[in-house]
Amino acid sequence: MAAPSVPYGELTNQGASTNIVWHHSTVTRQARAHQRGHRSAILWFTGLSGAGKSTLANAVNSALFEQGLACYVLDGDNVRHGLCKDLGFSDADREENIRRIGEVAKLFLDAGVVVLTAFVSPFRSDRERARALVEAGDFIEVHCAADLDVCEHRDTKGLYAKARAGEIKDFTGISSPYEAPEQPELRIDTGSQNLDDCVAQVLSYLEAQGVVPAAGEG
């Protein structure tokens, strides 16, 4: 008899995994850091659509790669093409989206990678849950602080125009709230600063925190 079908995206027995034990790797995060010459960390870029999260995350990623460091970008749109393709943009779906990304970012952290996540992640509670998955100092919240009018003027994807026209529901900043970080590790004015200055600000912080060696070292 064929197994009963489950609608795509509908999970069964959520949170009901049993008889499982965490398997500890023989190669530790510390060993990877020693081999590579730098720590791993989660850089969590948050901000409105059009604030420059993906642009900045990818530019920082390129700078780290040029230094020979292990790094990777998890981009909001890219993740929704695969891992989170079953999710929409309701509050519940946004929460699940960020929960999954937090868990994936934690795996990258353990793998010794500087992982850069670029997601609107509009709710403080969701970002704090992602932070709580890892040790203090491993989660670096980067607020790409561009005002709504700046983001809407850019409208690089045409999303604000569609939201204003009622073609997109639950759009952050228009019909759904964005809760800006209150105490991020970094607040970068991506609305007025040029990209090079923004990248330098992030790299300077990572060097000061001992996550990566200063340029020319290592």
JOQUI-V324624 format. One record per residue. RES is the residue in one small letter. PHI is phi in whole degrees, -180 to 180 (NA if undefined). OMEGA is omega in whole degrees, 0 to 359 (999 if undefined). D_LAST is the distance of its C-alpha to the last C-alpha in Angstrom with 1 decimal. Layout:
res->[RES & RES]
phi->[PHI & PHI]
omega->[OMEGA & OMEGA]
d_last->[D_LAST & D_LAST]
This chain:
res->[m & a & a & p & s & v & p & y & g & e & l & t & n & q & g & a & s & t & n & i & v & w & h & h & s & t & v & t & r & q & a & r & a & h & q & r & g & h & r & s & a & i & l & w & f & t & g & l & s & g & a & g & k & s & t & l & a & n & a & v & n & s & a & l & f & e & q & g & l & a & c & y & v & l & d & g & d & n & v & r & h & g & l & c & k & d & l & g & f & s & d & a & d & r & e & e & n & i & r & r & i & g & e & v & a & k & l & f & l & d & a & g & v & v & v & l & t & a & f & v & s & p & f & r & s & d & r & e & r & a & r & a & l & v & e & a & g & d & f & i & e & v & h & c & a & a & d & l & d & v & c & e & h & r & d & t & k & g & l & y & a & k & a & r & a & g & e & i & k & d & f & t & g & i & s & s & p & y & e & a & p & e & q & p & e & l & r & i & d & t & g & s & q & n & l & d & d & c & v & a & q & v & l & s & y & l & e & a & q & g & v & v & p & a & a & g & e & g]
phi->[NA & -70 & -66 & -61 & -76 & -119 & -53 & -56 & 88 & -95 & -89 & -113 & 52 & -58 & 72 & -106 & -63 & -131 & 56 & -123 & -132 & -66 & -96 & -86 & -70 & -76 & -103 & -88 & -60 & -63 & -66 & -65 & -62 & -65 & -66 & -89 & 82 & -157 & -78 & -99 & -164 & -108 & -102 & -103 & -85 & -130 & 162 & -64 & -60 & 91 & -77 & 102 & -61 & -65 & -61 & -69 & -59 & -70 & -68 & -65 & -58 & -63 & -65 & -68 & -62 & -63 & -85 & 83 & -93 & -82 & -150 & -159 & -104 & -102 & -101 & -56 & -65 & -62 & -65 & -75 & -81 & -137 & -51 & -117 & -69 & -89 & -106 & -100 & -126 & -68 & -58 & -66 & -69 & -62 & -62 & -67 & -57 & -71 & -60 & -63 & -64 & -59 & -69 & -66 & -61 & -63 & -65 & -62 & -59 & -66 & -78 & 84 & -106 & -81 & -105 & -112 & -107 & -119 & -138 & -55 & 37 & -71 & -104 & -58 & -62 & -68 & -67 & -69 & -66 & -65 & -62 & -69 & -72 & -126 & -74 & -57 & 93 & -87 & -110 & -116 & -84 & -116 & -87 & -84 & -94 & -106 & -65 & -57 & -65 & -67 & -62 & -70 & -66 & -68 & 38 & -59 & -108 & 73 & -78 & -64 & -61 & -67 & -65 & -64 & -85 & 81 & -84 & -124 & -90 & 54 & -94 & -60 & 96 & -115 & -116 & -142 & -76 & -118 & -100 & -65 & -59 & -90 & -140 & -71 & -64 & -137 & -119 & -118 & -81 & -74 & -78 & -127 & -76 & -77 & -62 & -60 & -67 & -64 & -62 & -61 & -64 & -68 & -62 & -62 & -65 & -62 & -67 & -64 & -87 & 74 & -74 & -127 & -71 & -63 & -54 & 95 & -100 & 86]
omega->[181 & 178 & 179 & 181 & 177 & 180 & 181 & 178 & 181 & 182 & 176 & 178 & 181 & 178 & 187 & 179 & 181 & 177 & 178 & 180 & 180 & 179 & 181 & 181 & 177 & 175 & 186 & 175 & 180 & 179 & 178 & 178 & 179 & 181 & 186 & 178 & 175 & 177 & 169 & 180 & 174 & 173 & 186 & 180 & 181 & 180 & 180 & 171 & 182 & 181 & 178 & 182 & 182 & 180 & 181 & 180 & 180 & 178 & 176 & 178 & 179 & 180 & 179 & 179 & 179 & 176 & 179 & 183 & 178 & 185 & 181 & 179 & 169 & 184 & 185 & 180 & 181 & 182 & 180 & 173 & 184 & 185 & 185 & 182 & 180 & 185 & 174 & 184 & 171 & 179 & 181 & 180 & 176 & 179 & 180 & 177 & 182 & 176 & 180 & 181 & 177 & 180 & 178 & 179 & 178 & 177 & 177 & 179 & 180 & 180 & 176 & 185 & 168 & 184 & 182 & 182 & 181 & 183 & 174 & 181 & 192 & 188 & 181 & 184 & 179 & 179 & 179 & 176 & 177 & 178 & 185 & 180 & 187 & 182 & 177 & 180 & 181 & 184 & 182 & 181 & 181 & 180 & 174 & 193 & 173 & 181 & 181 & 182 & 177 & 180 & 181 & 178 & 178 & 178 & 187 & 182 & 182 & 186 & 181 & 179 & 179 & 179 & 178 & 181 & 179 & 181 & 178 & 177 & 175 & 180 & 185 & 179 & 180 & 182 & 177 & 187 & 168 & 179 & 183 & 177 & 179 & 180 & 178 & 175 & 179 & 171 & 185 & 182 & 181 & 178 & 183 & 180 & 175 & 187 & 181 & 179 & 178 & 179 & 181 & 179 & 179 & 181 & 179 & 178 & 181 & 178 & 181 & 180 & 179 & 178 & 180 & 176 & 175 & 180 & 181 & 178 & 176 & 999]
d_last->[60.8 & 58.0 & 55.5 & 56.3 & 54.3 & 51.9 & 51.4 & 48.1 & 45.6 & 47.8 & 46.3 & 48.5 & 48.2 & 45.2 & 43.3 & 45.6 & 43.2 & 44.5 & 43.9 & 40.1 & 37.5 & 33.8 & 32.1 & 29.0 & 26.3 & 25.5 & 21.8 & 20.7 & 18.5 & 16.6 & 16.2 & 14.8 & 12.2 & 11.2 & 11.3 & 9.3 & 6.6 & 8.6 & 12.2 & 15.1 & 17.6 & 20.8 & 21.2 & 25.0 & 26.3 & 30.0 & 32.7 & 35.8 & 36.3 & 35.3 & 33.0 & 30.0 & 28.2 & 27.6 & 26.8 & 24.2 & 22.7 & 22.4 & 21.0 & 18.2 & 17.7 & 17.6 & 15.0 & 12.6 & 13.7 & 12.9 & 9.2 & 9.7 & 10.2 & 13.5 & 16.0 & 19.8 & 22.7 & 25.9 & 28.5 & 31.9 & 34.0 & 32.2 & 32.5 & 36.2 & 36.8 & 36.2 & 35.2 & 37.3 & 39.8 & 42.6 & 42.0 & 43.6 & 43.1 & 45.4 & 44.0 & 44.0 & 42.2 & 39.5 & 39.1 & 38.8 & 36.4 & 33.9 & 34.5 & 33.5 & 30.4 & 29.4 & 29.8 & 27.9 & 25.0 & 25.1 & 24.8 & 21.7 & 20.2 & 21.1 & 19.7 & 16.2 & 16.3 & 16.1 & 19.7 & 21.4 & 25.2 & 27.5 & 31.0 & 33.8 & 34.1 & 37.0 & 37.9 & 36.2 & 37.4 & 35.7 & 32.3 & 32.8 & 33.6 & 30.4 & 28.5 & 30.6 & 29.4 & 26.0 & 24.8 & 24.5 & 21.3 & 20.7 & 23.0 & 22.3 & 25.5 & 25.3 & 28.7 & 29.3 & 32.3 & 34.5 & 38.2 & 40.6 & 42.4 & 39.2 & 38.3 & 41.9 & 42.1 & 39.1 & 40.5 & 38.2 & 39.7 & 43.3 & 43.1 & 44.4 & 47.4 & 48.2 & 47.8 & 50.1 & 52.5 & 52.5 & 51.1 & 48.1 & 48.7 & 46.4 & 44.1 & 41.7 & 42.6 & 46.1 & 47.8 & 45.2 & 43.3 & 39.7 & 38.6 & 35.8 & 33.2 & 34.4 & 31.2 & 28.2 & 24.7 & 24.7 & 27.7 & 27.2 & 30.2 & 29.9 & 33.5 & 33.1 & 29.5 & 28.2 & 25.5 & 22.8 & 23.4 & 23.4 & 20.0 & 18.5 & 20.2 & 18.7 & 15.0 & 15.7 & 17.1 & 14.3 & 11.8 & 14.7 & 15.4 & 11.9 & 12.1 & 9.0 & 6.1 & 7.8 & 8.2 & 6.9 & 3.8 & 0.0]
